[in-house]
């Protein structure tokens, strides 16, 4: 009995002496759905970050395959009628005009032309992890074939590789969401912190502005802004413009929560002690009040992230956001709206699967963090 009591006593001591982050992590780990979603989310983020290395071909117009347009996904094989091979391979293709189709271009598969998979091939140059400004370029890619091209997810109407486009689209959508969440986060902390700490007429004025922004319908606003966007803007200009707009309209919810917390905490003894010691208002808010509910702020950021991605995707989908040649999930979803794609080119829907997985992973991780943010909830006294 003594041997079993010691671990229980140690676990209780570890529980009551653990830091807030340790308690949150311990509670989060018990949520299997959140842990699974977290693994999926990390996997998708890594796919986006290392998209140039994982992509066998340039996802832009420069990397299109003119001999394999609207091509179906190519499946790796080890065996066929000619025998088996230890190295996976695909078949070569030929693009020629056929009498049966009134001399239209037709892509045929040549089963006698084996193209073997190769690892760590040298191809187009790219920069990794945003290090392009340093001039550091790489040419190594994870895989390729000894001749021709390999398209695991098929190609679109211009011959661009959908696999490469999907990976870069994840990276772009995550980048837009990150910048939008960062802008929203900074505005919410500044505006909500000032409103909750000072109160009075300043709080009333800020809340009037907050309510006004919350009542503005998003789609009509974006349509009005799109009418003023110059057609000659580059893809980078559109990227930053969309990110800034998403951030500027996404801060009111978090600002309200920051305000509510500060209205309660500003009268606590530790705040009064800091004020008596001569601490400035900014110091009290930054060093004492905001850290007191850091976990809840992190949860809000994670939960708001999928909504930023959804907003970017929706804007690009209806033609108000990013456009070709930029690769984003919204831009790629534009390609699945025609009946011709639904009937003949179903592989265009593969990026939709990644989009759903990305959003759902953020949602489940956010829910798990929200439940774990209060480590003492549901514990026995």
Beta strands, then each sheet from edge to edge (+ up, - down):
strand 1: 77-80
strand 2: 83-98
strand 3: 104-126
strand 4: 138-145
sheet 1: 1+ 2- 3+ 4-
end
